[in-house]
Every structure is written in structure tokens, then in C-alpha cells.
Amino acid sequence: MLCSKFISKLISLLSVALLFSITNAPVLWGNEPVSVDAKIDNLQPTLGDIITYSITAKHDSDILLHMPEYLIPEGMEKVQNGKNKLESNNNQNAQEFWLKLRVDKTGPIAFPAIPVWFDAPDQNKQLVRGKILTPEINIEVQSLLQLEGNASDIKDIKPIANIKPPWTHYLWKALGVVCLLVLAYFLWKKWENRSPEKKEAAVILTAEEKAMQELEELQKCEWMKLGRIRDHFFELSEIFRRYLENRYKFPAQEWTTEEIIVHFKSFKGLTDNQKLQSRAILTEIDKVKFAKAEAHSDPIETIIEFIKEVAQTQETSEPSTVKI
């Protein structure tokens, strides 16, 4: 009787040890009680792209899986996550866990092995906790600037050439400048002596009015219909960056898209949704400008809606003006 109980207990302990050994077992898609695989839908994304990291798990019907403990690497921002039930295969249940991430930095990024916990019954039908690790995955985030051209076409600076100064040319230029200064002085005095009622006030537009005026003029050019796609996107980028600079008082025309995205992280002048919209607009335009990507649509209407939405949410604040 004692011997029978001892043997039963020994078998139970051995089954528990075998179950926990799954943690260090290789990840295979055979008839293992639990097996996992991981993948990323885009291994070479660009800055601002959204990638999907998914874990596919197969397990016996009497094993209960738990949500994975995601380890988000530096340079990634979580967007959302969820799970899907897949079709069963080889008398095993299949389930997919997915996580959407936004890329916030360039260069190599390593996704470490993630533990997936589960509960499995032992010989006595008691649930025992175990875990299994996903494989590691590495991606390479590309910079939009690196996709434009080839570094080998950059030539070295030519040596300084000695050129004799054309003194007569400079003399005539100096005389011309003096004449212009004298003419400007007399015109200014004449304007100053006019009555205040006849002086025309300078036209002052808000940043939104100025941007909408420029967008309307760009639409009249109809460059998209004429095939001047990149010219249209270059001008659209200048108008949108000029609006951001006039409205929020930072050098948006001089900064790169990556610098603007970093600036918006701690910026309180826009809502989180407006920050995402502006980042999407800049990234889409840069792909056509620098990476020569195909333009599937014209983002001008998106920019117009963005400006209108910002104007409505900030009606109570003091509007930024532009003198023209």
C-alpha cells in the first residue's frame, strides 16, 4: 500500500517537472502541449510607421493560456493590442496575440523573447503554472533621408580660386546703392508727410487665414493633374511647415520631420490626436519628397481639415497673426 502511494506520488512529481521543462524546450509546431511563434509584419519600417508584432500559440484543449507579458523595446510606442482565435489544427487550439507599435527612432531595434504563461493539469488534474518563450526578432528602422539618393554622388569641395577683384564693378554697384538709398529717403519723407487718414493700414492675417490662402492658390495651379507630383508635395510641405511655425512659434521650416515629432512629444499646444495627424501628414509628404514614393492621394484636403479643427479648438486663445 505504501509502495503504491509512493509510486503514484513519484509519477505526479515527474509529470510536473516535465511540464516545467517546456519553458526551455525548442519552439516547434509539432504535437507539443504548448508551442509559440512570433513575427513582425515589417522588418524594415521607416520613422512614424505602425508595425504589428504578433504571437501565434498552439496548445492542447486542457491548457489555459494567459495574455503575454509584452516587453516593448526603446524607440517603440504602444498603439493598441488584442487577440484572435484561429482555426484548430492537429486536435490543438490556436490563438494569436497582436500588438501594434509606432516607430519613434531610427536604427536597429531588438525585440526580446517574451514569456507566455499557461496553466496545465498534472496527473492529479491539478493546474500547474508554466511558461514558454517566444523567439527574439530584430528589425532595422530606415531614415527617410537615407532613402534619397546615394552618398557616393557627394563630391569634395573645390580648392579656393584666386580671382582679381573687379574694382570698377564694385564702384558702380556702390553708386547704385547710394542712389537707391537717396530715392528711398525721399519717398519715405513724402509718405511720412501724408495725413494719417490716407495711410493704408498693413494687412494682418491669422496663421490659419494665411495658410488657407496659400493652399487655395496651390489648388489653382493643378500640378497633380499636370504630372508635377513632387513640385506639388514640396510646396505643400512648405505651406504646412510655415503654418506650424507661424501658429506655434518654432522653426518648423528649418527642422526635419524627426525633430518636429520629438518637439511635439512634450508640446501642449496640440491634442494627442492632432499630434498624430500632423506627424502622419509630414511623414506622407516626406515619402514623396525624399523617397520618391508613389502618391496615392493628395493630402491637401487633410491639411485643410487639420487647420480648421485646430482653429475651432483654440478659438478661446489669442490667435497668431502674420503681417503681409
Buried (B, 14 or more C-beta within 10 A) or exposed (E): EEEEEEEEEEEBEEBBEEBBEBEEBEBEBEEBBBBBBBEBEEEEBBBBBBBBBBBBBBBBEEBEBEEBEBEEEEBBEEEEBEBEEEEEEEEBBBBBBBBBBBBBBBEEBEBEBBBBBBBBBBEEEEEBEBBBBBBEBEBEBBBBBEBEEEEEEEEEEEEEEEEEEEEEEEEEEEEEEEEEEEEEEEEEEEEEEEEEEEEEEEEEBBBBBBBBBBBEEBBEEEBBEEEBBBEBBBBBBBBBBBBBBBBBEBEBEEBBBBEBBBBBEEEEBBEEEBBBBBBBBBBBBBBBBBBEBEBEEBBBEBBBEBBEBBBEEBEEEEEBEBEE
